Amino acid sequence: MKRGKLRQIYLDLQKTKGKELKVAFLGGSLSKGERVKRELCFVSLFEQKIEEKLSNGRKVSVLRYGQ
């Protein structure tokens, strides 16, 4: 992703400070974390990082929609 796009996403997220942030993951193996421990799957690692970097006092919900 181009640096400008990431910057725009960051700016858009800053506008929503104080509001709930919902992130959804679609797909079978990605959202289930197949073949790895749940705490090491991509979605869990992403969830930890987004809580760390973007929560700033807002509620963050991560939704997993598998097959």
Sine and cosine of phi, psi and omega as CSV:
sin_phi,cos_phi,sin_psi,cos_psi,sin_omega,cos_omega
0.00,0.00,0.67,-0.75,-0.01,-1.00
-0.93,0.37,0.53,-0.85,-0.03,-1.00
-0.84,0.55,-0.63,0.78,0.01,-1.00
-0.88,0.47,-0.61,0.79,0.02,-1.00
-0.92,0.39,-0.69,0.72,0.03,-1.00
-0.88,0.47,-0.65,0.76,0.03,-1.00
-0.88,0.47,-0.67,0.75,0.00,-1.00
-0.91,0.41,-0.65,0.76,0.06,-1.00
-0.88,0.48,-0.71,0.71,0.02,-1.00
-0.86,0.51,-0.72,0.70,0.00,-1.00
-0.89,0.45,-0.65,0.76,0.04,-1.00
-0.90,0.44,-0.64,0.77,0.03,-1.00
-0.92,0.39,-0.56,0.83,0.04,-1.00
-0.90,0.44,-0.54,0.84,0.02,-1.00
-0.92,0.39,-0.40,0.92,-0.07,-1.00
-0.99,-0.15,0.26,0.97,0.00,-1.00
-0.80,0.60,0.68,-0.73,0.01,-1.00
1.00,0.01,-0.23,0.97,0.03,-1.00
-0.99,-0.17,0.39,-0.92,0.01,-1.00
-0.92,0.38,0.64,-0.77,0.04,-1.00
-0.92,-0.39,0.82,-0.57,0.03,-1.00
-0.90,-0.44,0.75,-0.66,0.04,-1.00
-0.83,-0.56,0.77,-0.64,-0.02,-1.00
-0.89,-0.46,0.63,-0.77,0.08,-1.00
-0.90,-0.44,0.78,-0.63,-0.02,-1.00
-0.94,-0.34,0.59,-0.81,0.08,-1.00
0.86,-0.51,0.37,-0.93,-0.07,-1.00
-0.94,0.33,-0.98,0.19,-0.13,-0.99
-0.91,0.42,-0.53,0.85,0.00,-1.00
-0.91,0.41,-0.76,0.65,-0.07,-1.00
-0.98,0.21,-0.43,0.90,0.02,-1.00
-1.00,0.10,-0.45,0.89,-0.06,-1.00
0.96,0.30,0.69,0.72,-0.03,-1.00
-0.87,0.49,0.61,-0.79,0.08,-1.00
0.94,0.34,0.15,0.99,0.09,-1.00
-0.66,-0.75,0.34,-0.94,0.09,-1.00
-0.90,0.44,0.59,-0.81,-0.07,-1.00
-0.81,0.58,-0.64,0.76,-0.04,-1.00
-0.95,0.31,-0.21,0.98,0.01,-1.00
-0.96,-0.28,-0.04,1.00,-0.02,-1.00
-0.96,0.27,0.31,-0.95,-0.08,-1.00
-0.82,0.57,-0.71,0.70,-0.07,-1.00
-0.90,0.44,-0.67,0.74,0.01,-1.00
-0.91,0.42,-0.67,0.74,0.03,-1.00
-0.91,0.43,-0.66,0.75,0.04,-1.00
-0.89,0.45,-0.68,0.74,0.00,-1.00
-0.87,0.50,-0.69,0.73,0.04,-1.00
-0.87,0.49,-0.70,0.71,-0.05,-1.00
-0.93,0.38,-0.66,0.75,-0.02,-1.00
-0.93,0.37,-0.58,0.81,0.08,-1.00
-0.89,0.45,-0.68,0.73,-0.04,-1.00
-0.92,0.40,-0.69,0.73,-0.15,-0.99
-1.00,-0.05,-0.54,0.84,-0.19,-0.98
-0.87,-0.49,-0.11,0.99,-0.11,-0.99
-0.91,0.42,-0.78,0.63,0.05,-1.00
0.64,0.77,0.72,0.69,0.04,-1.00
1.00,0.08,0.00,1.00,0.03,-1.00
-0.99,-0.17,0.40,-0.92,0.05,-1.00
-0.98,0.19,0.74,-0.67,0.03,-1.00
-0.89,-0.46,0.83,-0.55,0.03,-1.00
-0.91,-0.42,0.77,-0.64,0.07,-1.00
-0.93,-0.37,0.85,-0.53,-0.05,-1.00
-0.96,-0.29,0.69,-0.72,0.02,-1.00
-0.90,-0.44,0.88,-0.47,0.04,-1.00
-0.89,-0.45,0.99,-0.11,0.02,-1.00
-0.99,-0.10,0.01,-1.00,0.01,-1.00
-0.98,0.20,0.00,0.00,0.00,0.00
